[in-house]
Amino acid sequence: MNKRMSAVVIATFLFGVVFFGTSTANALEIKREKLPSGLTVLYVERHELPIVMATMLVKASPLQEDPLKSGIAYITAKMLNEGTTGRKAADISQEIEFIGGSLETSTNNDFTTISLSVLKKDVEKGFDLFSDVVLHPSFPADELARKKELVKGTLKQREEDPSFVAGRRFIREVFGEHPYGRLVEGSVESIDVIEKADIVNFYDTFYRPENSIIAVVGDISHDELAGLLDRYFSFWKAKREQKDAENIRLQKPPELKQSRIEVIDKDVAQANIFFGGLGISRDDPDYYSVSVMNYVFGGGGFASRLMKVIRDEMGLTYSINSFFSANKYQGRFEVEVQTKNESAGRVIDEMLKQIRLIKAEPITDQELQDAKDYLIGSFPRRLETSRMIADFLVTVQYYNLGDDYIDRYRDYINKVTKEDVLRVARKYLNNDNYILVVVGNKNKLNL
């Protein structure tokens, strides 16, 4: 590391330390750094295994897309390791495989991640490859054409899956023109019109250090990491002025003033049912009360009311579950179930009945305690591996959950009362105005 850069890095290192609560198996010290370029760095030193994990989160997602070119965030991410200014796709693949590492990309509703896994002895090579695909992608035309055909082929193939068809229609009905109402992968039609210039423009606009967070976890010291960041990321600069990703104008999801029922005719033995509506954002203070409530209602597996009644007592399905997808902006509430076409009406009626019941009176003391025990007890399992920790850290940072989130999670859950559960059930579970999508055989459905 050159002396100038070393001094800057050391001067800007915040040495903000966060400890995992003593309830976790191994306390971890998390350090946070802001590089001069604007890149946020989260770092955890672990020497149990000679492995280094790095996850970079970039605020590039469907939230920033032109709706007519939906899927551009996804395609851009998938093209990163398909060629750089100094390497072809085959070179990248061969070099990462030769050292037994992995280099992967993923895009969801809110952001894109690029993840590196490498042995300690190969960390220099790993960061060389990692930085190359992040900073110098070339988006070769032949690879782009191939990638587009692969994505379109996958989308066409998934059309045969009734659950996919129902889920796609459900999010569209819930969110309308909001980006959350589209598939992250886009559509066959939108992918067709995406050109290389669109990819380059999207990358140049949103792939930038101040728009990114990197978490590095594993067998690496602070000095080693500082040297790698200096060599491979210190000269990362934005290529053009950014559209403000945090203040983009989004079409608000449509307000439900009455129930909407969509039935899609398909010759299948099992009806696929998606039920629900709008939910909450990840930073909503109600998130923890909603988590407890949903565990009792339908998210707790065999312990949930929906499973006990509709599966165990009525025998109408093998599995039924509910969840809240808590995104940066408003998420959704969803119940998903498969049942015989002939019993679809009975299942829907029982779901509505169970919503009325959980909104009518407080849950039991035992239900409350079981939900808390599970949510608190399962929390450490999110942090069992270096990869999981790295992914977790960038997510916590992105959603602004606070440096003390890990320590405070137990308290957030423990503070939830039966009155809180009743309040959020009445606020977020709607048995009057809802979206219902059913893919099944219309001649056999009894709705």
C-alpha positions as CSV (number, residue, x, y, z in Angstrom):
1,M,0.0,0.0,0.0
2,N,1.4,3.4,-0.9
3,K,2.0,5.8,2.1
4,R,-0.6,8.4,0.9
5,M,-3.3,5.8,0.5
6,S,-2.4,4.1,3.7
7,A,-2.7,7.3,5.7
8,V,-6.0,8.1,4.1
9,V,-7.4,4.7,4.9
10,I,-6.2,4.7,8.4
11,A,-7.5,8.2,9.0
12,T,-10.9,7.3,7.7
13,F,-11.2,4.0,9.5
14,L,-14.1,4.4,11.9
15,F,-13.2,1.5,14.2
16,G,-16.9,1.3,15.0
17,V,-17.2,-2.1,16.7
18,V,-20.4,-4.1,17.0
19,F,-20.5,-7.3,19.0
20,F,-22.9,-10.2,18.5
21,G,-24.9,-10.8,21.7
22,T,-23.6,-13.4,24.0
23,S,-26.6,-15.6,23.0
24,T,-24.9,-16.4,19.7
25,A,-22.5,-19.3,19.4
26,N,-19.4,-17.1,18.7
27,A,-19.2,-13.4,19.3
28,L,-18.1,-11.5,16.3
29,E,-16.5,-8.1,16.1
30,I,-17.7,-6.0,13.1
31,K,-15.7,-3.1,11.9
32,R,-17.0,-0.4,9.6
33,E,-15.0,1.8,7.3
34,K,-15.7,4.5,4.7
35,L,-13.2,4.7,1.9
36,P,-12.4,8.1,0.3
37,S,-14.2,6.9,-2.8
38,G,-17.4,6.6,-0.9
39,L,-17.4,2.8,-0.7
40,T,-18.7,1.5,2.6
41,V,-16.7,-1.5,4.0
42,L,-17.8,-3.9,6.7
43,Y,-15.2,-6.3,8.0
44,V,-15.2,-9.4,10.3
45,E,-12.1,-11.3,11.0
46,R,-12.6,-15.1,11.4
47,H,-9.7,-17.6,11.5
48,E,-11.5,-20.9,12.1
49,L,-11.2,-21.8,8.4
50,P,-8.8,-20.6,5.7
51,I,-11.6,-19.0,3.7
52,V,-12.4,-15.4,2.7
53,M,-15.9,-14.3,1.7
54,A,-16.7,-10.9,0.1
55,T,-20.2,-9.7,-0.8
56,M,-20.7,-6.4,-2.6
57,L,-24.2,-4.8,-2.6
58,V,-24.9,-2.3,-5.3
59,K,-28.1,-0.2,-5.3
60,A,-29.0,-1.3,-8.8
61,S,-32.4,-3.1,-9.2
62,P,-35.8,-2.9,-10.9
63,L,-36.3,0.3,-8.8
64,Q,-34.0,2.1,-11.3
65,E,-35.3,0.6,-14.5
66,D,-37.1,1.9,-17.4
67,P,-40.3,-0.2,-17.2
68,L,-40.2,-0.7,-20.9
69,K,-36.8,-2.4,-20.4
70,S,-37.5,-4.3,-17.3
71,G,-34.9,-6.9,-16.6
72,I,-32.0,-4.6,-17.4
73,A,-30.7,-4.7,-13.8
74,Y,-30.8,-8.5,-13.8
75,I,-29.1,-8.8,-17.2
76,T,-26.5,-6.2,-16.3
77,A,-25.6,-8.2,-13.2
78,K,-25.5,-11.5,-15.1
79,M,-23.2,-9.9,-17.7
80,L,-20.5,-8.8,-15.2
81,N,-18.6,-12.1,-15.4
82,E,-19.2,-12.6,-19.1
83,G,-16.2,-10.5,-20.1
84,T,-14.0,-7.6,-19.0
85,T,-11.7,-5.3,-20.8
86,G,-8.9,-7.7,-20.1
87,R,-10.6,-11.1,-19.8
88,K,-13.0,-13.1,-21.9
89,A,-15.9,-15.0,-20.2
90,A,-13.9,-18.3,-20.5
91,D,-10.9,-16.7,-18.9
92,I,-12.9,-15.6,-15.8
93,S,-14.6,-19.0,-15.5
94,Q,-11.3,-20.9,-15.8
95,E,-9.4,-18.7,-13.4
96,I,-11.9,-18.8,-10.6
97,E,-12.4,-22.5,-11.0
98,F,-8.6,-23.1,-11.0
99,I,-8.3,-21.7,-7.5
100,G,-11.5,-23.5,-6.3
101,G,-13.4,-20.3,-5.7
102,S,-16.7,-18.9,-6.8
103,L,-17.8,-15.6,-8.2
104,E,-21.6,-15.1,-8.4
105,T,-24.1,-12.3,-9.0
106,S,-27.7,-12.0,-7.9
107,T,-30.4,-9.3,-8.3
108,N,-33.6,-8.9,-6.2
109,N,-36.3,-6.2,-5.9
110,D,-34.0,-3.8,-4.1
111,F,-30.4,-4.4,-5.0
112,T,-27.7,-6.4,-6.8
113,T,-25.0,-8.4,-5.1
114,I,-21.7,-9.8,-6.3
115,S,-20.1,-12.5,-4.1
116,L,-16.6,-13.9,-4.0
117,S,-15.6,-17.1,-2.1
118,V,-11.9,-18.0,-2.1
119,L,-9.3,-19.8,0.0
120,K,-7.0,-17.6,2.0
121,K,-4.0,-18.5,-0.1
122,D,-5.7,-17.3,-3.2
123,V,-7.3,-14.1,-1.8
124,E,-5.0,-11.9,-4.0
125,K,-6.1,-13.7,-7.2
126,G,-9.7,-13.7,-6.0
127,F,-9.8,-9.9,-5.4
128,D,-8.1,-9.4,-8.8
129,L,-11.0,-11.2,-10.5
130,F,-13.6,-9.7,-8.2
131,S,-12.6,-6.1,-8.9
132,D,-12.2,-6.8,-12.6
133,V,-15.8,-7.9,-13.1
134,V,-17.1,-5.1,-10.9
135,L,-15.0,-2.3,-12.3
136,H,-14.2,-3.3,-15.9
137,P,-17.0,-5.3,-17.5
138,S,-17.1,-5.0,-21.3
139,F,-20.5,-6.5,-22.0
140,P,-19.5,-8.2,-25.2
141,A,-22.3,-8.3,-27.8
142,D,-22.2,-12.0,-28.5
143,E,-22.3,-12.9,-24.8
144,L,-25.2,-10.4,-24.3
145,A,-27.2,-12.0,-27.1
146,R,-26.6,-15.5,-25.6
147,K,-27.6,-14.3,-22.1
148,K,-30.8,-12.7,-23.4
149,E,-31.8,-15.9,-25.1
150,L,-31.1,-17.9,-22.0
151,V,-33.3,-15.7,-19.9
152,K,-36.1,-15.6,-22.4
153,G,-35.9,-19.4,-22.7
154,T,-36.2,-19.8,-18.9
155,L,-39.2,-17.4,-18.7
156,K,-41.0,-19.3,-21.5
157,Q,-40.3,-22.6,-19.8
158,R,-41.6,-21.3,-16.5
159,E,-44.9,-20.5,-18.2
160,E,-45.7,-24.3,-17.8
161,D,-45.5,-23.9,-14.0
162,P,-48.9,-22.9,-12.6
163,S,-47.3,-21.6,-9.4
164,F,-45.1,-19.3,-11.4
165,V,-48.1,-18.1,-13.5
166,A,-50.1,-17.4,-10.3
167,G,-47.3,-15.7,-8.5
168,R,-46.5,-13.4,-11.4
169,R,-50.1,-12.3,-11.7
170,F,-50.4,-11.9,-8.0
171,I,-47.5,-9.4,-7.7
172,R,-48.9,-7.5,-10.7
173,E,-52.3,-7.2,-9.1
174,V,-50.8,-6.1,-5.7
175,F,-48.3,-3.5,-7.0
176,G,-49.7,-2.4,-10.3
177,E,-47.1,-0.2,-12.1
178,H,-44.7,-0.1,-9.2
179,P,-41.4,-2.0,-10.0
180,Y,-42.2,-4.6,-7.4
181,G,-45.1,-5.6,-9.6
182,R,-42.7,-6.9,-12.3
183,L,-40.5,-9.9,-12.4
184,V,-36.9,-9.1,-11.6
185,E,-35.9,-11.0,-14.7
186,G,-38.2,-8.8,-16.8
187,S,-40.4,-10.3,-19.6
188,V,-39.7,-11.8,-23.0
189,E,-40.9,-8.6,-24.6
190,S,-38.8,-6.2,-22.5
191,I,-35.6,-8.3,-22.8
192,D,-35.9,-8.3,-26.5
193,V,-35.6,-4.5,-26.7
194,I,-32.6,-4.2,-24.3
195,E,-29.4,-3.4,-26.2
196,K,-25.8,-3.1,-25.2
197,A,-26.0,0.7,-25.0
198,D,-28.8,0.3,-22.4
199,I,-26.6,-2.1,-20.3
200,V,-23.6,0.2,-20.5
201,N,-25.7,3.3,-19.5
202,F,-27.3,1.4,-16.6
203,Y,-23.9,0.2,-15.4
204,D,-22.2,3.6,-15.7
205,T,-25.1,5.3,-13.9
206,F,-25.6,3.0,-10.9
207,Y,-22.4,1.0,-10.4
208,R,-20.4,3.4,-8.4
209,P,-18.5,3.3,-5.1
210,E,-20.8,5.6,-3.1
211,N,-23.7,3.5,-4.3
212,S,-22.2,0.3,-2.9
213,I,-21.4,-1.6,0.3
214,I,-18.9,-4.4,0.6
215,A,-18.6,-6.9,3.5
216,V,-15.5,-9.0,3.8
217,V,-15.6,-12.0,6.3
218,G,-13.0,-14.6,7.0
219,D,-9.3,-15.4,7.4
220,I,-7.9,-12.0,6.7
221,S,-6.4,-9.3,8.8
222,H,-7.2,-5.6,8.7
223,D,-3.8,-4.8,7.1
224,E,-4.3,-7.4,4.5
225,L,-7.8,-6.2,3.6
226,A,-6.6,-2.6,3.5
227,G,-3.9,-3.5,1.1
228,L,-6.4,-5.4,-1.2
229,L,-8.8,-2.5,-1.1
230,D,-6.0,-0.1,-2.0
231,R,-4.8,-2.2,-4.9
232,Y,-8.1,-3.1,-6.4
233,F,-10.7,-0.5,-5.4
234,S,-9.0,2.8,-4.5
235,F,-9.3,4.2,-8.0
236,W,-13.0,3.3,-8.5
237,K,-14.8,6.4,-9.7
238,A,-18.3,6.9,-11.1
239,K,-18.4,7.2,-14.9
240,R,-21.3,9.6,-15.1
241,E,-23.7,11.6,-13.0
242,Q,-26.1,9.4,-11.1
243,K,-29.9,9.7,-11.0
244,D,-30.7,9.9,-7.3
245,A,-31.6,6.3,-6.5
246,E,-33.0,7.2,-3.1
247,N,-35.4,9.9,-4.5
248,I,-36.7,8.3,-7.6
249,R,-40.3,8.8,-8.4
250,L,-42.1,5.6,-8.0
251,Q,-45.7,4.8,-9.0
252,K,-47.5,4.1,-5.7
253,P,-49.1,0.6,-5.5
254,P,-52.9,0.8,-6.1
255,E,-55.0,1.2,-3.0
256,L,-57.4,-1.8,-2.6
257,K,-61.0,-0.5,-2.2
258,Q,-62.6,-3.9,-2.9
259,S,-61.4,-7.5,-3.4
260,R,-60.1,-8.5,-6.8
261,I,-60.3,-12.2,-7.8
262,E,-58.4,-13.4,-10.9
263,V,-59.0,-17.0,-12.1
264,I,-56.6,-18.4,-14.7
265,D,-57.8,-21.5,-16.5
266,K,-55.3,-24.3,-16.7
267,D,-55.8,-28.0,-16.9
268,V,-54.1,-29.0,-13.7
269,A,-55.1,-31.4,-10.9
270,Q,-54.1,-29.0,-8.2
271,A,-55.3,-25.4,-7.9
272,N,-52.6,-22.9,-7.1
273,I,-53.9,-20.2,-4.8
274,F,-52.2,-16.8,-4.0
275,F,-54.0,-14.6,-1.5
276,G,-53.0,-11.3,0.1
277,G,-52.2,-7.7,-0.5
278,L,-49.9,-4.9,0.4
279,G,-47.6,-5.4,3.5
280,I,-44.9,-3.3,5.1
281,S,-41.4,-1.9,4.4
282,R,-38.4,-3.5,6.1
283,D,-37.7,-0.4,8.3
284,D,-41.3,-0.2,9.6
285,P,-41.4,-0.3,13.4
286,D,-44.2,-2.9,13.1
287,Y,-41.9,-5.4,11.5
288,Y,-41.2,-7.3,14.6
289,S,-44.8,-7.5,15.8
290,V,-45.7,-8.6,12.3
291,S,-43.1,-11.3,12.4
292,V,-44.6,-12.7,15.6
293,M,-48.1,-12.4,14.3
294,N,-47.3,-14.1,11.0
295,Y,-45.5,-17.0,12.7
296,V,-48.7,-17.7,14.6
297,F,-51.0,-17.2,11.6
298,G,-49.3,-19.0,8.8
299,G,-45.5,-18.6,8.8
300,G,-44.7,-21.1,11.6
301,G,-44.8,-24.3,9.6
302,F,-46.6,-27.0,11.5
303,A,-47.0,-24.7,14.5
304,S,-49.1,-22.2,12.5
305,R,-52.9,-21.9,12.6
306,L,-53.3,-22.3,8.9
307,M,-51.3,-25.5,8.8
308,K,-53.0,-27.0,11.9
309,V,-56.5,-26.3,10.6
310,I,-56.3,-26.6,6.8
311,R,-53.7,-29.4,6.6
312,D,-54.0,-31.4,9.8
313,E,-57.7,-31.1,10.7
314,M,-59.3,-30.6,7.2
315,G,-56.7,-32.6,5.2
316,L,-57.0,-30.2,2.2
317,T,-53.4,-29.5,1.4
318,Y,-49.9,-30.8,2.0
319,S,-48.5,-27.4,2.9
320,I,-49.8,-23.8,3.3
321,N,-47.7,-20.8,4.4
322,S,-47.9,-17.1,4.7
323,F,-45.2,-14.5,4.7
324,F,-44.5,-10.7,4.6
325,S,-42.0,-9.7,2.0
326,A,-40.5,-6.6,3.6
327,N,-38.7,-4.6,0.9
328,K,-37.2,-1.1,1.0
329,Y,-40.5,0.3,0.0
330,Q,-43.8,-1.3,0.8
331,G,-43.8,-5.0,0.6
332,R,-46.6,-7.6,0.3
333,F,-48.5,-10.1,2.4
334,E,-49.0,-13.4,0.8
335,V,-50.6,-16.8,1.5
336,E,-49.7,-19.6,-0.9
337,V,-51.3,-23.0,-1.1
338,Q,-52.1,-25.8,-3.5
339,T,-55.1,-28.0,-3.2
340,K,-57.5,-30.0,-5.3
341,N,-59.6,-27.9,-7.7
342,E,-62.7,-29.1,-6.0
343,S,-61.6,-28.0,-2.5
344,A,-60.2,-24.5,-3.5
345,G,-63.3,-22.8,-2.3
346,R,-63.2,-24.4,1.1
347,V,-59.5,-23.5,1.6
348,I,-60.2,-19.9,0.7
349,D,-63.2,-19.7,3.1
350,E,-61.1,-21.2,5.9
351,M,-58.2,-18.7,5.2
352,L,-60.7,-15.8,5.6
353,K,-62.1,-17.4,8.7
354,Q,-58.7,-17.7,10.3
355,I,-58.0,-14.0,9.5
356,R,-61.2,-13.0,11.2
357,L,-60.3,-15.1,14.2
358,I,-56.8,-13.7,14.7
359,K,-58.2,-10.2,14.3
360,A,-61.0,-10.8,16.8
361,E,-59.1,-11.6,20.0
362,P,-55.5,-11.9,21.3
363,I,-53.4,-15.0,20.6
364,T,-52.7,-17.3,23.5
365,D,-49.8,-17.0,25.9
366,Q,-48.4,-20.2,24.5
367,E,-48.6,-19.1,20.9
368,L,-46.8,-15.8,21.8
369,Q,-44.0,-17.7,23.6
370,D,-43.6,-20.3,20.9
371,A,-43.3,-17.6,18.2
372,K,-40.7,-15.6,20.2
373,D,-38.7,-18.8,21.0
374,Y,-38.5,-19.7,17.4
375,L,-37.7,-16.2,16.0
376,I,-35.0,-15.6,18.6
377,G,-33.6,-19.2,18.6
378,S,-33.4,-19.4,14.8
379,F,-31.7,-16.0,14.5
380,P,-28.1,-17.3,15.0
381,R,-28.6,-19.7,12.1
382,R,-28.7,-16.8,9.7
383,L,-25.0,-16.2,10.7
384,E,-23.5,-19.7,10.7
385,T,-21.1,-19.3,7.8
386,S,-18.9,-16.5,6.5
387,R,-21.0,-16.2,3.4
388,M,-24.2,-15.8,5.5
389,I,-22.5,-13.2,7.7
390,A,-21.3,-11.2,4.7
391,D,-24.7,-11.3,3.0
392,F,-26.4,-10.3,6.3
393,L,-24.1,-7.4,7.0
394,V,-24.6,-5.7,3.6
395,T,-28.4,-6.2,4.0
396,V,-28.5,-4.6,7.5
397,Q,-26.5,-1.7,6.2
398,Y,-28.7,-1.2,3.1
399,Y,-32.0,-1.2,5.1
400,N,-30.5,1.1,7.8
401,L,-31.3,-1.2,10.6
402,G,-28.6,0.2,12.8
403,D,-25.1,-0.9,13.9
404,D,-26.7,-2.4,17.1
405,Y,-29.3,-4.5,15.2
406,I,-27.7,-7.8,16.0
407,D,-27.6,-7.0,19.7
408,R,-31.1,-5.6,19.8
409,Y,-32.9,-8.2,17.7
410,R,-33.7,-10.3,20.8
411,D,-35.2,-7.3,22.6
412,Y,-37.2,-6.3,19.5
413,I,-38.9,-9.7,19.5
414,N,-39.2,-10.0,23.3
415,K,-41.0,-6.7,23.6
416,V,-43.8,-7.8,21.3
417,T,-47.0,-8.3,23.3
418,K,-50.3,-10.0,22.6
419,E,-51.8,-6.6,22.2
420,D,-49.2,-5.7,19.5
421,V,-50.0,-8.9,17.6
422,L,-53.7,-8.1,17.7
423,R,-53.1,-4.5,16.6
424,V,-50.9,-5.5,13.6
425,A,-53.3,-8.3,12.6
426,R,-56.1,-5.8,12.4
427,K,-53.9,-3.4,10.5
428,Y,-52.3,-5.7,7.9
429,L,-54.6,-8.7,7.5
430,N,-57.6,-7.8,5.3
431,N,-60.5,-10.2,4.9
432,D,-62.6,-7.6,3.1
433,N,-60.3,-6.1,0.4
434,Y,-57.8,-8.5,-0.9
435,I,-56.1,-9.9,-4.0
436,L,-56.9,-13.6,-4.9
437,V,-55.3,-15.3,-7.8
438,V,-56.2,-18.9,-8.6
439,V,-54.7,-21.0,-11.4
440,G,-56.7,-24.1,-11.8
441,N,-59.3,-26.0,-13.9
442,K,-62.3,-23.7,-14.2
443,N,-64.6,-26.6,-14.8
444,K,-63.7,-28.2,-11.4
445,L,-63.1,-25.1,-9.3
446,N,-65.8,-24.4,-6.7
447,L,-65.2,-20.8,-5.7
